[in-house]
Amino acid sequence: MTSKHHSDTAGSLKPVVEALSAVTLGVHDMAASVRFYRDLGFRLLFGGEQEDFTSFAAGSSYLNLIRMPAEVRWSWWGRIILYVSDVDALYERALALGLQPEARPRDAEWGERYFHLTDPEGHELSFARPLAKDR
């Protein structure tokens, strides 16, 4: 058996999901959304404030934005968890940008330091970093 496949209960080989390549979020106001992510430090790869599709680098993955018609609405859909190099520094950056995180960064019992922030379209983001194992 190769690392690209695993056996299911019936013994047949199934492909393995290896990584999350990208998350694509629907937005109504592309300009505000592009500014939000760019100001937080995401690197713009494609598109921009006037485009229908925009892509940002997120480590070896991508965060995409796609313009949606005004009549398309969504309720809470979930949360994106992004690992960052310094949770507290990004929290301070968010405050300096006039953004309002849900709460100050905190250490969670599941082993991460994190805080939540909502983007201009209502998408919930969690910026996190694994805690040192010796804590």
N, C-alpha and C positions, 0 to 999 in steps of 0.2 A: 504494500500500500504506500503511495507517495504522499507527500505533505499537502498535495492539492486535492486530495479526496479523503473521505472517511467512510466507514461502514455504518449503515443504518441497522435497525433491529432485524431486518430481513436478510442482511448480509450483502446487499448490493452496494456498490460504491456510489457516493454522492459527492458533488463538488462542495468545497468548503468556502465560506465567505471569509476573505482574508483581511479586508480593511474597508473602512468607510471613506469613499473618495470625496464626496461633496454633500452638502446640505443646500437645498434651494428653497428660499423663502419668497412667498408672494408679497408684493408691496404695492401700495397705491401711490405713494409719493417717493419716486426714485431719488430725487435730489436730496431730500431730508435723510433718507436711508443711507445713501452713499456717503454723505457728510458724517453721519453717526459712526459708521464702521471705519471710515478713513481716519477720523479724529481719534478713535480708540487705538489706532495703530495697525489696522489691517492694511495689507499692501494691495492696491488696486492692480489687477492684471488685465482686465478687459471691460469695456463699457464705460459707464460714467453717469453723471447726474441727468443727462438728457436721453439716455439710451433705454431700451426696453429690457435688456438683460445685462447684468454686471456680475463680474466674478472677482473675488478677493482670494489671496493666499491665506491659508490657515495652517501653518506648518507644512506638512506634505499633503494636505487636503485642501479643499476649496469651500468657500461660503459664497453661494450665488444668490442674486436677487433677480426676480422676474416681475415686471410690471403686470398688474392685474386690473381688469376693468373695475370701475367704481362700484358696480352692483355686486361684485363678489365680496362676501364678508365671511369672517371666520370667528369662531369663539376660541377659547384657550385650546391649543393644539398640543402642547408639550413644552419641552425645554431643550435647548442645545447646551451641552457642557463642553467648554473649551479650556484646555490646559494652557496656562500662561507661565512665564518665567517668574513673575513676582505679583502675587495676588494683591498685596497691600499697595504696591506702587500703581497698579492699574486702577485700584479703587480711588486712590488720591487723584489720578489723572481724570477719572470720570467726574469726581467732585469739581475739579478745576474747570472742566468743560461745562459745568452747570447741570450735569445729569444727576438723577436722584436714585441711587441704588436702594434696593429694598431694605438692607441693613448693613452694618459694618462687617468686614470679613470675619469669619469665625472658623474654628477647627471643629470638624464633624467627627462623630464616633465611627464613621466608615473609613476614616483615614485621609481626608482631604481638607485643605483650607479653601474657603470659597466665599463668594458673594454673588447675589443675583442682580441683574439689571434688565430692564425692558426697553426694547428698541422703539423707534417712533411708530412702528406699525403694530405694536403689542406683542411681538415675539419675545419670549423669555429666554435670557441667556444666563448661564452660570459660568463664572470665571473661576477656575480652580487650579490647585497644585497638590500633588500627593504629599502627605506629611512624611517626615523622616521616619524610618522604621523603628528607630531607637527611642521614640517618644513614649 
